[in-house]
Amino acid sequence: MITIYGIPNCDKVKKAKTWLDKHSARYQFHNYKVMGCDQNLADNLLQCFSYNEIINKRGTTWRKLSENSRNSLDEITARKLIKEQPSLITRPIFEIDGEWILGFNEKLLAGKILE
């Protein structure tokens, strides 16, 4: 099973969903805006990726954080932030049969999905 995590208005998520649709891949979409990021998801993400990979430091949500929050970022702070503000999470993230992939990479996805 494929789950794609993101927000619907993200260009990278739109591109990934279009690619999956084009290749007739069945998937579920986990919309952070509706479903959030619970403790279990935060734990899974931070087990598979470093907090520096997970936090999108180029986005508006990051820029809106206080300077103190941005400067004191560590794994504990990141876990709290992604649960409170899941828009901070780098997008998209894929979970494919228990394997996690960060970002949209057509070649990597093709190897996992089109085998």
Buried (B, 14 or more C-beta within 10 A) or exposed (E): EBEBBBBEEBEBBBEBBEBBEEEEBEBEBBBBEEEBBEEEBBEBBBEBBEBEBBBBEEBEBBEEBEEEBBEEBEEEBBBEBBBEBBBBBBBBBBBBEEEBBBBBEEEEBEEBBEE
